[in-house]
Amino acid sequence: MSIEQQGVAVIGGGTMGVGIAYVAALAGYAVHVVEPDDARAAAMVRTVEATLAGAVARGKLDAAARDATAARLSRVATIEELPEGLAVIVESVPERLALKEDVLARAAARAPRLLATNTSALSIDRLAASVSDSTTFLGLHFFNPVWSIKLLEIVRGAATSDAALDLARQFGAAIGKKTITVRDVPGFATSRLDFAASLEAMRMLEDGVAGAEDIDRAAVLAYRHPVGPLRLSDIVGLDVRLEVARTLEAAHGPRFAPPAILQVMVADGRLGAKSGRGFFDWPA
């Protein structure tokens, strides 16, 4: 069976999960999204509807394609409700090791051909210990917003089979992504590059070098970044940034130590776009 016939699943209907589900449905796959929280599930539906409406307004989709894409998405409340034997399951829950281990163990019991974690920093080999068949397991690191950024970082674990790697590349190509393959080292390739810029931008703001708008404008205009490092941090979530920074600091030393400004903002509940306020204000 093809991936389209077998279908895919995304576990977690948050910012990244909804993006992964959207691009898979847009590419023609039947997509099951596991989201136990009714409010987040409703928010996911609103995000998909708004994104599809925007694509129609820009002439990227017609009404028939919009309706077909929406119809391919379905929500279930638990992992155990997923069909067995799906082609791909992508776990996209928050970056907490114990949570991911539990989710992956339950997802592996559904016997997908490929089981992937969307993590930006956690060890693939450590997470592989929680799954029943580590040869079918690897990392698929997507980037936010998933529907706009074409890169997909594939992280191969020590036990990942060639067949699983090939299926991951096929899936990436089918959903319109360009893939790179990296080995399992803390931060992989992209997170280390990203955090070098974002943490330094925070330190510059902390030191009074310039305001947040001007620091971001420099990155966009001088280096052609699609979005500045501080605004991107708000979009990703400052709590997520803090957790990943601590992981990278433990692995690579003080150059990845989270700046005091980041720690204070997270402690104060200023988490970025999700809370309405971070380095920038985010109206509802």
C-alpha positions as CSV (number, residue, x, y, z in Angstrom):
1,M,0.0,0.0,0.0
2,S,1.0,3.6,-0.6
3,I,1.3,6.2,2.2
4,E,-1.9,7.7,0.9
5,Q,-3.8,4.5,1.2
6,Q,-2.4,3.7,4.6
7,G,-2.7,7.2,6.0
8,V,-0.6,9.1,8.5
9,A,-1.1,10.4,12.1
10,V,0.1,13.3,14.0
11,I,0.1,13.2,17.8
12,G,-0.5,16.7,19.3
13,G,-2.7,19.4,17.9
14,G,-0.5,22.4,19.0
15,T,1.3,24.8,16.7
16,M,3.7,22.3,15.2
17,G,1.2,19.4,15.1
18,V,-1.4,21.4,13.2
19,G,1.2,22.5,10.7
20,I,2.3,18.9,10.0
21,A,-1.2,17.7,9.7
22,Y,-2.1,20.5,7.3
23,V,0.7,19.9,4.9
24,A,0.1,16.1,4.9
25,A,-3.6,16.6,4.2
26,L,-2.9,19.2,1.5
27,A,-0.6,16.6,-0.1
28,G,-3.5,14.1,-0.3
29,Y,-3.0,12.0,2.8
30,A,-5.8,10.9,5.2
31,V,-4.5,12.4,8.5
32,H,-5.6,11.4,12.0
33,V,-4.7,14.0,14.7
34,V,-4.5,12.9,18.3
35,E,-5.6,15.8,20.5
36,P,-7.2,15.0,23.9
37,D,-8.0,18.6,24.8
38,D,-11.3,19.8,23.3
39,A,-10.3,23.5,23.4
40,R,-7.0,22.8,21.5
41,A,-8.8,20.6,19.0
42,A,-11.2,23.5,18.3
43,A,-8.3,25.9,18.0
44,M,-6.7,23.4,15.5
45,V,-9.8,23.4,13.4
46,R,-9.9,27.2,13.4
47,T,-6.2,27.4,12.3
48,V,-6.8,25.0,9.5
49,E,-9.8,26.8,8.3
50,A,-8.0,30.2,8.4
51,T,-5.0,28.8,6.6
52,L,-7.1,27.2,3.9
53,A,-9.1,30.4,3.5
54,G,-5.8,32.4,3.1
55,A,-4.6,29.9,0.4
56,V,-7.9,30.4,-1.5
57,A,-7.6,34.2,-1.2
58,R,-4.1,34.1,-2.6
59,G,-5.1,31.8,-5.5
60,K,-3.1,28.9,-4.3
61,L,-6.2,26.6,-3.9
62,D,-9.7,26.6,-5.3
63,A,-12.8,25.9,-3.2
64,A,-12.9,22.2,-4.1
65,A,-9.2,21.7,-3.0
66,R,-9.9,23.6,0.2
67,D,-12.9,21.3,1.0
68,A,-11.0,18.1,0.1
69,T,-8.1,19.0,2.3
70,A,-10.3,19.8,5.3
71,A,-12.2,16.5,4.7
72,R,-8.9,14.5,5.0
73,L,-8.3,15.7,8.5
74,S,-9.9,13.8,11.5
75,R,-9.4,14.2,15.2
76,V,-9.2,11.4,17.8
77,A,-8.8,11.9,21.5
78,T,-6.4,9.1,22.3
79,I,-3.5,7.3,20.6
80,E,-5.3,4.0,21.2
81,E,-8.0,5.1,18.8
82,L,-5.5,5.3,15.9
83,P,-5.8,2.5,13.2
84,E,-3.0,-0.1,13.3
85,G,-0.5,-0.2,10.5
86,L,-0.4,3.5,9.4
87,A,2.4,4.4,7.1
88,V,3.7,7.3,9.3
89,I,3.0,8.5,12.8
90,V,4.7,11.8,13.8
91,E,4.8,12.6,17.5
92,S,4.6,16.4,18.1
93,V,4.1,16.9,21.9
94,P,6.0,19.4,24.1
95,E,9.7,18.9,24.6
96,R,9.6,16.9,27.8
97,L,11.4,13.7,27.8
98,A,9.1,11.6,30.0
99,L,6.0,12.8,28.1
100,K,7.6,11.9,24.7
101,E,8.7,8.5,26.0
102,D,5.2,7.7,27.1
103,V,3.6,8.9,23.9
104,L,6.1,7.1,21.7
105,A,5.7,3.8,23.5
106,R,1.9,4.0,23.0
107,A,2.3,5.0,19.4
108,A,4.7,2.2,18.7
109,A,2.0,-0.3,19.8
110,R,-0.1,0.9,16.8
111,A,2.7,-0.7,14.6
112,P,3.3,2.1,12.0
113,R,5.7,1.5,9.2
114,L,7.6,4.7,10.3
115,L,7.4,6.3,13.8
116,A,9.0,9.8,14.1
117,T,9.5,12.4,16.8
118,N,9.3,16.0,15.9
119,T,12.0,17.2,18.4
120,S,14.5,20.0,18.0
121,A,17.0,18.8,20.6
122,L,16.2,15.6,22.4
123,S,18.3,12.5,21.7
124,I,16.8,10.1,19.1
125,D,18.7,7.2,20.5
126,R,17.5,7.9,24.1
127,L,13.9,8.2,22.8
128,A,14.3,5.0,20.8
129,A,14.6,3.0,24.0
130,S,10.9,3.6,24.6
131,V,9.7,2.1,21.3
132,S,9.3,-1.6,20.5
133,D,11.1,-1.5,17.2
134,S,13.8,1.1,17.0
135,T,14.6,0.2,13.4
136,T,11.5,2.1,12.3
137,F,12.1,5.1,14.5
138,L,13.8,8.4,13.7
139,G,13.5,12.2,14.0
140,L,11.5,14.4,11.7
141,H,12.3,18.0,12.7
142,F,9.8,20.4,11.1
143,F,10.1,24.2,11.2
144,N,7.5,26.7,12.0
145,P,5.4,27.7,10.1
146,V,5.3,24.2,8.6
147,W,3.3,25.3,5.6
148,S,5.9,27.9,4.6
149,I,9.4,26.5,5.5
150,K,10.5,23.9,3.0
151,L,13.3,22.3,5.1
152,L,12.7,19.0,6.9
153,E,15.6,17.7,9.0
154,I,15.8,13.9,9.2
155,V,17.7,12.6,12.3
156,R,18.9,9.1,12.0
157,G,19.4,7.1,15.1
158,A,21.9,4.3,15.6
159,A,19.2,1.7,15.0
160,T,17.3,3.4,12.2
161,S,17.0,1.1,9.2
162,D,17.7,2.1,5.6
163,A,14.1,1.3,4.8
164,A,12.8,3.7,7.5
165,L,15.2,6.4,6.2
166,D,14.0,5.9,2.6
167,L,10.3,6.2,3.7
168,A,11.1,9.4,5.6
169,R,12.6,10.9,2.5
170,Q,9.7,9.8,0.4
171,F,7.2,11.3,2.9
172,G,9.2,14.6,3.0
173,A,9.3,14.9,-0.8
174,A,5.6,14.1,-1.0
175,I,4.6,16.9,1.4
176,G,6.8,19.4,-0.5
177,K,9.9,19.4,1.7
178,K,13.6,19.4,0.9
179,T,15.3,17.1,3.3
180,I,18.7,16.9,5.0
181,T,19.9,13.9,7.0
182,V,22.0,14.3,10.1
183,R,23.2,12.1,12.8
184,D,21.9,12.1,16.4
185,V,24.0,14.7,18.2
186,P,22.4,17.2,20.6
187,G,20.8,20.1,18.7
188,F,21.3,18.2,15.4
189,A,22.4,20.8,12.8
190,T,19.6,23.3,12.6
191,S,18.9,23.9,16.3
192,R,22.5,24.7,16.9
193,L,22.5,27.3,14.1
194,D,19.2,28.7,15.2
195,F,20.1,29.0,18.9
196,A,23.4,30.6,18.2
197,A,21.5,33.5,16.6
198,S,18.4,33.6,18.9
199,L,20.4,33.5,22.2
200,E,22.8,36.1,21.0
201,A,19.9,38.3,19.9
202,M,18.5,38.0,23.5
203,R,21.8,38.9,25.0
204,M,22.0,42.0,22.7
205,L,18.6,43.1,23.9
206,E,19.6,42.4,27.5
207,D,22.7,44.5,27.0
208,G,20.8,47.4,25.5
209,V,22.5,47.2,22.1
210,A,19.2,47.9,20.3
211,G,15.5,47.3,20.6
212,A,13.8,44.1,19.6
213,E,12.4,45.5,16.4
214,D,15.8,46.8,15.2
215,I,17.6,43.6,16.1
216,D,15.1,41.6,14.1
217,R,15.1,44.1,11.3
218,A,18.9,43.7,11.0
219,A,18.6,39.9,10.6
220,V,15.8,40.2,8.0
221,L,17.4,43.0,5.9
222,A,21.1,42.2,6.2
223,Y,20.9,38.4,6.2
224,R,17.6,37.7,4.5
225,H,16.1,35.8,7.3
226,P,12.3,35.4,6.7
227,V,11.7,36.4,10.3
228,G,13.9,37.9,13.0
229,P,15.3,35.7,15.8
230,L,13.3,37.4,18.6
231,R,10.0,37.2,16.7
232,L,10.7,33.6,15.8
233,S,11.4,32.8,19.4
234,D,8.0,34.3,20.3
235,I,6.4,32.1,17.7
236,V,8.1,28.9,18.8
237,G,7.4,29.7,22.5
238,L,9.8,31.1,25.0
239,D,9.2,28.1,27.3
240,V,10.3,25.8,24.5
241,R,13.3,28.0,23.8
242,L,14.3,27.8,27.5
243,E,14.0,24.0,27.6
244,V,16.0,23.5,24.4
245,A,18.7,25.9,25.5
246,R,19.2,24.0,28.8
247,T,19.5,20.8,26.8
248,L,22.1,22.3,24.5
249,E,24.0,23.9,27.4
250,A,24.2,20.5,29.1
251,A,25.6,18.9,25.9
252,H,27.8,21.7,24.5
253,G,28.7,24.0,27.3
254,P,28.0,27.6,28.4
255,R,27.7,29.1,24.9
256,F,24.2,27.8,24.9
257,A,23.3,29.0,28.4
258,P,19.9,30.6,28.4
259,P,20.2,34.4,29.0
260,A,18.7,35.8,32.2
261,I,16.1,37.8,30.2
262,L,14.7,34.5,28.8
263,Q,14.5,32.9,32.2
264,V,12.7,35.9,33.7
265,M,10.2,36.2,30.9
266,V,9.3,32.5,31.1
267,A,8.9,32.7,34.9
268,D,6.6,35.7,34.4
269,G,4.4,33.8,32.0
270,R,5.5,35.9,29.0
271,L,5.8,32.9,26.6
272,G,5.4,34.7,23.3
273,A,2.6,34.3,20.8
274,K,0.8,31.6,22.8
275,S,0.4,33.9,25.9
276,G,-0.1,37.1,23.9
277,R,3.2,38.7,25.1
278,G,6.9,37.9,24.7
279,F,9.5,40.1,23.1
280,F,6.6,41.5,21.1
281,D,2.9,41.9,21.8
282,W,0.6,39.3,20.1
283,P,-3.0,40.5,20.0
284,A,-5.6,37.6,20.1
